[in-house]
Amino acid sequence: MAIVNKSAPQLTTVLFLKPYGRYAKGDRAGFPADKAAQMKERKIAVPVQEAAMAAKAEAGKPAAAKPVKGTEGADKV
């Protein structure tokens, strides 16, 4: 009798955007592709690859002009 290697089901690694069950925001976990797509649609989690691309795009944007600390309530002349 031959031994047959059954490969494990392919999992998609997701990054949680908000709490979900036992997972907290920022946690990573692996799920089957259909479950990962469902969580993305419900805006619970996104695939790690997409989260990394979004972070790179956000890092490329110039920082918003913030007022100098301590001048929030000062009169603007």
C-alpha positions as CSV (number, residue, x, y, z in Angstrom):
1,M,0.0,0.0,0.0
2,A,1.5,3.3,-1.1
3,I,1.6,6.3,1.1
4,V,-0.2,9.3,-0.4
5,N,0.9,12.7,0.6
6,K,-2.1,15.0,1.0
7,S,-1.1,18.6,1.1
8,A,-2.7,20.8,3.7
9,P,-5.4,23.2,2.4
10,Q,-4.0,26.5,1.2
11,L,-4.6,29.2,3.7
12,T,-4.7,33.0,3.2
13,T,-3.1,35.1,5.8
14,V,-5.2,38.0,6.9
15,L,-4.6,41.1,9.1
16,F,-7.6,42.0,11.3
17,L,-8.9,45.5,11.1
18,K,-11.1,45.2,14.1
19,P,-11.9,42.6,16.8
20,Y,-13.4,39.4,15.6
21,G,-14.1,36.5,17.9
22,R,-10.9,35.7,19.7
23,Y,-8.8,37.9,17.4
24,A,-7.9,41.6,18.2
25,K,-7.2,44.4,15.8
26,G,-3.7,43.9,14.3
27,D,-3.7,40.1,14.8
28,R,-2.8,37.8,11.8
29,A,-4.3,34.4,11.1
30,G,-4.7,32.0,8.3
31,F,-8.1,31.1,6.8
32,P,-9.3,29.3,3.7
33,A,-9.6,31.6,0.7
34,D,-13.5,31.7,0.8
35,K,-13.5,32.7,4.5
36,A,-10.8,35.3,3.9
37,A,-12.8,36.8,1.0
38,Q,-15.9,36.9,3.3
39,M,-14.0,38.8,6.0
40,K,-12.6,41.2,3.5
41,E,-16.1,41.9,2.2
42,R,-17.4,42.5,5.7
43,K,-14.4,44.8,6.4
44,I,-13.2,42.6,9.3
45,A,-9.8,41.6,7.9
46,V,-7.7,42.1,4.7
47,P,-5.1,39.8,3.2
48,V,-1.6,40.6,4.4
49,Q,-0.4,41.3,0.9
50,E,-3.1,44.0,0.4
51,A,-2.4,45.5,3.8
52,A,1.3,45.8,2.9
53,M,0.6,47.5,-0.4
54,A,-1.8,50.0,1.3
55,A,0.9,50.8,3.9
56,K,3.5,51.4,1.2
57,A,1.1,53.7,-0.7
58,E,0.3,55.6,2.6
59,A,4.0,55.9,3.4
60,G,4.6,57.6,0.0
61,K,2.2,60.4,0.6
62,P,3.5,63.6,2.0
63,A,2.6,64.3,5.6
64,A,-0.2,66.7,6.3
65,A,0.8,70.2,7.4
66,K,0.4,70.1,11.2
67,P,0.5,73.3,13.3
68,V,3.6,73.7,15.4
69,K,3.0,72.2,18.9
70,G,1.7,74.7,21.4
71,T,0.0,77.0,18.9
72,E,-3.3,75.2,18.6
73,G,-5.3,78.0,20.2
74,A,-3.1,81.0,19.3
75,D,-4.5,83.8,17.2
76,K,-3.5,83.5,13.5
77,V,-2.1,86.9,12.3
